[in-house]
Amino acid sequence: MYTFSFDEARKKVPESTLVFYPYQVTEWEIEYKPLPFMKLRTEKKQLISNLTKKETSFFEWNTDQFIPFSNEYSNQVLPKCYSEQELMEVGSHFLKNNYLHKRKVWSYPQLTLIHSYFLYIPYLIYQKKIKGVDKTVILEPFTGSEDLLDKYKEVRDYLNKQEVII
C-alpha cells in the first residue's frame, strides 16, 4: 500500500480535511503475435483502477515518488465499489480490447497477472474565497490541481456521511 507525500501541501493549508481515493495498480504480462509470420512477443503493462469511480486506464508512473501508506489514515479512504474479481475482469477486458482493436495484433493476446498493489491518492478539502464567496475546494497535492468540491459527488457524499464539517 502506497501513497504520495502530502506534508508540504498540508502545511500550506493546515485547516484542511484529508481524504484518499483508493486505486489498485496491476501489472500484466501480454503475449501476442503482431503478424502471422512473426514470433510471439511479450510485453508488460500496468493498469490503474479507481476503486471508487470504477475507472481503469494505463499507468506509467515512476514509483520512486511513492511512500508507504500509514494505517492511521485508513478511516479517511473513500469506499471501494469494485470487487477483486470484477477488477480483474475489467482489466483483462481493457487490455484485450486495446491489443485487438487499437494495436490490431494478429493473435488473441494471452494475459497473465504478475502482481498488484494499492495506491491511495491524497486530496485536501478546505474553504477558499472565490470572487468574494466562500467555496469548498478539493486540492490534489501531488499535481497542485484544485477544483470545486461540488464536482466530486462521491467525495462530498462521503464527507457528509462521515459528518465532517468543512
N, C-alpha and C positions, 0 to 999 in steps of 0.2 A: 504494500500500500504506500503510495507516494502522493506528494502534493508539491506546489510551488511555494516559494518563500513569499510571505505577505507582511513581514515585520515592518519594512520601510513604509509601506502604504498605511499600515495601522498606526504608525507614529504620526503621520500627517493628519489622519482623521481618527483620533482616539475615541470619539463618541460613537463610532460606527458599530454595526452588528455584523458578525461574521457568519457566512453560510458557505456550504460546499456543494458543488454539483458533482454527483458520482459518475465516473466514467470507468469503462473497462477497456484496456488495451489488449488486443490479442495479436499474436504473431503466427502467421500461417506460412506453410511451405506449399508452393503451387508447382505442379509438374504438368507440362503440356508440350505439344508438338506444334511449332509455329507453321510449318508447311509439311506436306506429305513426304517429301524426300529428305527432311531434316531429322536430326536426333532429338530425343526428348530434352527439354530444358527445365531447369529447376530455378525458381525464384523464391525469395522470402519477402512477404509484405506484412505490414502492420495495419490493423484497423483500430479505430477508436469508436466506442459506442457510448452515447449519452444515455445512462440508465434511467433518467427521469423523463426525458422527451422522446425516447426510443428513436434516436437518430444514429446512423452509422456512416463513417467515411474513412478515407485513408489517413494514416497517421505517420508523419515524417518529422520527428522532433528529436532534438538532442537530449538524451536522458541525463546528461551531466547536471542539468539545472533542477532536477528533482531532489526533494528532500523527503525523508521518511514522514509518513502521516502519523500524527500523535493520536492515540485513542481518547485523549481528553476532549477532542473536538467531535467525537462520534455522534453526539446528540445534536450537532449542527449540520448534519448531512441531509440533503433533500431525500425524500423517499424514492426507492428504486421501483420501477414499473416493469422491468424486463426480468423474465425468469432466465436461468442459466441455459436451459435448452432452447428457448426462443432466441436468445442472443446468439448462440452458435448457429442456429438455422439461418437467421438473418445474415450473419457474417459470411457463411459459406455461399448463400444465395447471392449476396452482393459481389463476392469475388468471381463466382461463376458467370454472372451476367457481365461483369467488366471484361473478363477474358474472352467470352464468346461474342459479345456484341460490340464492344469498343475496340478491343485489341484484335478481334477477328482471328483467333488462333484456329488451327486445323482440327486438333483433337479436343475432346472434352477434358477440361482441367481436373486433375486429381489433387484434392486438398487435404492437408494434414495440419492439425492444430499443434503448434510447437509449445507455446506457453501463453499465459495471460496474467495480468496484474491489474489492480485497481489504481486509479488516478483520481484524486479529489481536487477539483479546481476551486480555489477560494474566491469569494466575492464579498465585498464590503457594501453594506447598505447604510445610508445616512441621509440627513436632511441637508438641502442646499437651496439657497435663494437663486431662483431663475426669473429674471425680469420682475424682481420685487415680490415674488410669490414663493413661499416655501414648498419645495417639491422633494419627494423621496427618490433618491437616485441609487443605482447599483453600479459599482466600480469593480472591474476586473484588474487586480493589482499587477498582474504579470504584463499585460499589454497596455494598461492605462486607459482602456476603453470605459467610457461612462455613458449611461443611458438612464432613462426614466424607469422606475420600478414597475409602473403601470403596464409596461410592455411585456413583463415577465410574470404572467399569471400564476404559474406554479410556485414561484418564489414568494410572491405576495400571499397566496393561499397558505403556504407552509408557515410563514411568519404569523399570519392571523391565527392559524391552528395552534401554534406554539405560544400564542398570546404575548408575542414580543412587541412591545410598544416602541415605535421608532420616532 
